[in-house]
Amino acid sequence: MPVLAHGLFKAYDIRAQTSLLTPEVAHFVGRALGAEAHARGVQQIAVARDGRFSSPALASALIDALVASGITVLDMGLAATPLLYFAARQYSDGSGVMITGSHNPSDYNGIKMTLAGETIDGEALQALRLRIENDDFIVGQGQVQPLDISQAYYAAVVAAVSLQRPFKVVVDCGNGVPGAFAPALYRALGCEVIELYCQVDGAFPHHHPDPQVEENLADLKRAVVAHAADLGLAFDGDGDRLGVVTRDGESIAGDRLLMLFAAAALAKQPGHILYDVKSSGLIAAWVRSKGGSCEAIPTGHGHMKRHLQSTQALVAGELSGHFAFNDWPDDDALFAGAKCLQMMAEQDLSEALQILPRSLVTPELQVALAQDGHQLVAEIAKKAVFPLALRIFAIDGLRIEYADGFGLIRASNTTPVLTLRMESQTALGLARIRAELAAAIAPLQLPPLMP
């Protein structure tokens, strides 16, 4: 049994630098997952990996361990997370493993898991850790079967999303694994596709594959304008985060894109909308104005999918660019990009953006921590005073809502930082909310808005 590094098992998945997440660790994760699969009556598990240099060795070690536990592995090889989710739904009763570092730097990697349709996170993930520590494994004789579902995936998306007219689209995959699949998908939808950094390269030589960071969209913005394209689509390293650039070269924040998705869905039927605690407070009033209901949920793909299922919501979204739909319940950014194109066929995206309500909002501000962030937020909740707050939600950190905006104090589940965000209708209100949050986290220093 290896000595498991502290913090290796995160809230949503297993993720760390590859000096800590080694093939030996992946082997024992596979043994624990194989034992848990048998306990749940799961006999087949789909496995895929991203394009990082460390991913083949991690995937090989995990697959060998699953086979040694009596599991039949459907080996997809190199594939984006959306294809892994699709394969799990279609071929292995909702069970799959994705080896990916997602949007983290190139020296990181991770393991995302689902069993029988359930995301393995939170307590279920800690239970796997305990299996490893207690040598609670089983022995069996499984097998490996290769699985290529790319054509089936394209066909399923095309069947679910029809475009009324073709578009010219620039696709920026940041050299992540979506580059092997996204261009083919949008061509299958009838689009003219201009590829930008679609060659899979684990060094990410052009820019980091995280479309939430504005500077990573600079090349895409220029390409959309230069090619007179209708839209620009950007993806993170494994394809579950979407970034969108309009024909005018304007990027759309994830929560504002959710507002557009919500309006499009509610125009066809009444329903429920989900947004994460980082997202704009404008969403609630916007959704109500369109005849819908909504609620804030914790950040994290597992939370999103569970709440989508339990509430039968029409759309769920996060500021970070994760989206899921009632007819496609995984956080699949390739599918979300197709839905964006479908929405464009029905309305001008730039004009739709102009109609959305606006506010003054900060980006996510991060404060590096030397202590446990969740414990710190709990301490802040006990002592902090927010006299003008209308309500305080503690479902994922502290979301303090005011008549004119909100403030967020939240511990990151993936890195040792405190994340803060503020929004208000006025500059004076934003300054007031900022001052209250700065007082709440003192003696920690709130970073400036501008460098």
Summary of the structure (lengths in Angstrom):
residues: 451
radius of gyration: 21.6
end to end distance: 46.1
largest distance: 66.1
contacts: 1682
relative contact order: 0.10
helix: 37%
strand: 24%
